[in-house]
Amino acid sequence: MDRNAGQKRAVQYLYPPSDPFDQRMLDVGDGHRVYVEQCGQPDGIPVVVVHGGPGGGCSPAMRRYFNPAKYRIILFDQRGCGRSRPHASVTANTTWHLVADMELIRKTLGIDQWIVFGGSWGATLSLIYAEEHPDHVAALVLRGVFLMTKAELDWFYAGGAGQFWPDVWAKFVAPIPEDERDDLIGAYHRRLFSGDLMQETRYARAWAAWENALASMASNGSTGDSPAEYARAFSRLENHYFYHAGFLEQDGQILKRIDRIKHIPGFIVQGRYDMICPPKAAWSLSQAWPKSQIEFIGRAGHALSEPGISASLVQIMDSLAP
């Protein structure tokens, strides 16, 4: 792979001539309105971008991976985050609500099949959506794979990653009394949903800081405080989903249903040194999925913005729209 060429294209597409040609708040029911935008070519190849978190929201930089002359790019903020409303709400907010929202977006925009592009939690939701609606997925492009298993949650919230980042881990556990540290997701849950806005914001910033510190290989472990509104939405939603094990019926559900997407082409890009979503999950997915191919990116962590990851994703999307 010509990695340098890929990086140049990623930079070139950072600010493409693709201001949204359509922005709307879509009423998805249950009192929720979801922000949806389209940019690029109205008659281009449809691709939907599924952001991470849960609760991360989309950003204009997420358009950078697609040639705006060839793609019809759809971005949306999942329930409760970004520009979607009500903000930071977990009412009627589960994986299955989000899958239904994606289908409503597809039907509203008159799209038969689209490429589904997602990373981290976005990869989780992309896979679950594809397993529910395989006939409407032309291909899956995934980064930083997270399969929503207990083992993965234990890695990040029960001390696994903390063995590599003990100083940052100490800051994450410090606000929690010692007798509650055997279940940090539960302990943070009680505080993120206490009804006290100041307390929720304080613990939301601590929750977000732990993840942000480990996202990139370039990180030195120190992060500034996230904006209060963003941190509260991100942390409440992410904790809500993790507290409920992704609202899946059984542990390991995604791989147990992989036959549903065995005919769909898949492209997996995984940072070799991803501390948030260890590469084992991506490898297990690739081994169970006959039409997938995987690329491990050396000297890369979890973040979508890691240069090698960006370059690979741009090259994949270029190959799908020659």
Helices and strands as residue ranges (DSSP letters): H 3-12, E 22-29, E 32-40, E 45-50, G 60-65, E 71-76, H 95-108, E 114-119, H 121-132, G 134-136, E 137-143, H 150-157, G 161-163, H 166-173, G 178-180, H 184-192, H 197-213, H 228-243, G 245-247, H 253-256, G 258-261, E 266-271, H 279-288, E 292-297, H 307-319
